[in-house]
Amino acid sequence: MDPQSSNGLLSVAGVVSRILQGANNETCGVLLDNGDIVLFPPHYVQLTASYISAGQALAARGYGVAAGRGLVIDAQAIGASLDEV
């Protein structure tokens, strides 16, 4: 599946393998099991706390780039599956 949608947003989905934290220990994103990285603002953690843990399925749509082993996106929407975002 092509991750690029018609409106310019990228789509990614996978299982959270690692929580990414910033300099002040705040959660700033996740690394998915397929190598994709999803970055998001802190309020996303409060809104979707059940998705933001290792082993949870996570899907996201947002603007981003292909880098290294996967995509890096700045999430505009997240959920448990692409059908939810």
C-alpha positions as CSV (number, residue, x, y, z in Angstrom):
1,M,0.0,0.0,0.0
2,D,1.3,3.4,-0.9
3,P,1.5,5.5,2.3
4,Q,0.8,8.7,0.4
5,S,-2.8,9.7,0.4
6,S,-4.5,12.0,-2.1
7,N,-4.5,15.0,0.4
8,G,-0.7,14.8,0.9
9,L,-0.9,13.1,4.3
10,L,1.2,10.0,4.9
11,S,-0.3,6.9,6.7
12,V,1.6,4.5,8.9
13,A,0.4,1.6,11.0
14,G,2.2,-0.9,13.3
15,V,2.8,-2.0,16.8
16,V,4.5,0.4,19.3
17,S,7.9,-1.0,20.1
18,R,9.3,2.0,21.9
19,I,8.1,5.2,23.5
20,L,10.2,8.2,22.4
21,Q,11.0,10.8,25.1
22,G,12.3,14.4,24.9
23,A,15.0,16.1,26.9
24,N,12.6,16.6,29.9
25,N,11.4,13.0,29.9
26,E,8.2,14.0,28.1
27,T,6.7,11.6,25.6
28,C,7.1,13.0,22.1
29,G,6.4,10.0,19.9
30,V,6.8,6.3,19.2
31,L,8.9,3.9,17.2
32,L,6.8,1.3,15.5
33,D,7.8,-2.3,14.9
34,N,8.2,-1.7,11.2
35,G,10.7,1.2,11.7
36,D,8.3,4.1,11.2
37,I,8.4,6.9,13.7
38,V,5.4,8.9,14.7
39,L,5.9,12.2,16.4
40,F,3.1,14.1,18.2
41,P,2.5,16.9,20.6
42,P,2.2,16.2,24.3
43,H,-1.6,16.5,24.4
44,Y,-1.9,13.5,22.2
45,V,-0.6,11.3,25.1
46,Q,-3.4,12.5,27.3
47,L,-6.0,12.0,24.6
48,T,-4.9,8.5,23.6
49,A,-3.1,7.1,26.6
50,S,-4.4,3.6,25.9
51,Y,-2.6,3.6,22.5
52,I,0.7,4.9,23.8
53,S,2.3,1.9,25.3
54,A,4.6,-0.8,24.0
55,G,2.8,-3.6,22.3
56,Q,-0.2,-1.6,21.3
57,A,-1.4,-1.2,17.7
58,L,-1.1,2.3,16.5
59,A,-1.9,4.0,13.2
60,A,-1.3,7.6,12.2
61,R,-1.8,10.1,9.4
62,G,0.3,13.2,9.1
63,Y,3.0,15.1,7.1
64,G,6.4,13.6,7.0
65,V,9.3,12.1,5.1
66,A,10.9,8.8,4.2
67,A,14.1,8.4,6.3
68,G,16.4,5.5,6.9
69,R,14.3,2.4,7.5
70,G,10.9,3.9,7.4
71,L,8.7,7.0,7.5
72,V,8.9,9.8,10.0
73,I,5.6,11.6,10.4
74,D,4.3,14.5,12.5
75,A,0.9,13.0,13.4
76,Q,-2.3,15.0,12.6
77,A,-4.5,12.0,13.7
78,I,-3.8,8.8,15.5
79,G,-5.8,5.7,16.4
80,A,-5.6,1.9,16.8
81,S,-6.0,1.3,13.1
82,L,-6.0,3.3,9.8
83,D,-9.8,2.9,9.8
84,E,-10.0,5.0,13.0
85,V,-7.8,7.9,11.8
